Amino acid sequence: MDSFRRLNPRAWGFTCPAKAPAGRIDYIFASPELARRLSTCHVVTEANGVYGDQASYHLPVLAEFSESVGSERDLRIGAS
């Protein structure tokens, strides 16, 4: 399961900075069991005063997972 898309169903989430970005090329995939513990997932565009496009050709994707499964409402976030 695509962790970013699960929590950000409508965000572009481009990870390759360009004048005309065409798609996402960096992902964090999780099994359905692990995806139930997904608490946040986003594209890192800046950290410690350095913009991502200055550090690499790709922007990193960061996902955090909780130690326990969230509520049933949390499980439906991002579901289509």
URHU-V398706 format. One record per pair of residues at least 4 apart in sequence whose C-alpha atoms are under 6 Angstrom apart, sorted by sequence separation. I is the first residue (numbers start at 1). J is the second residue. D is the distance in Angstrom with one decimal. If there is no record, write none. Layout:
I_J_D, I_J_D
This chain:
4_8_5.8, 5_9_4.9, 30_34_5.7, 31_35_5.9, 46_50_5.5, 70_74_5.7, 30_35_5.5, 46_51_4.2, 45_51_5.8, 46_52_5.3, 45_52_4.9, 52_59_5.4, 14_23_5.8, 15_24_5.7, 14_24_4.7, 44_60_5.5, 43_60_5.9, 44_61_5.9, 43_61_4.5, 42_61_5.7, 42_62_5.5, 41_62_5.5, 41_63_4.1, 40_63_5.6, 40_64_5.3, 3_28_5.7, 39_64_5.6, 3_29_5.7, 39_65_5.2, 2_29_4.8, 38_65_4.3, 1_29_5.2, 37_65_5.1, 1_30_5.2, 37_66_5.1, 37_69_4.8, 36_69_5.8, 4_41_5.3, 36_75_6.0, 16_58_4.7, 15_58_5.5, 15_59_4.7, 9_78_5.6, 7_78_5.0, 6_78_4.6
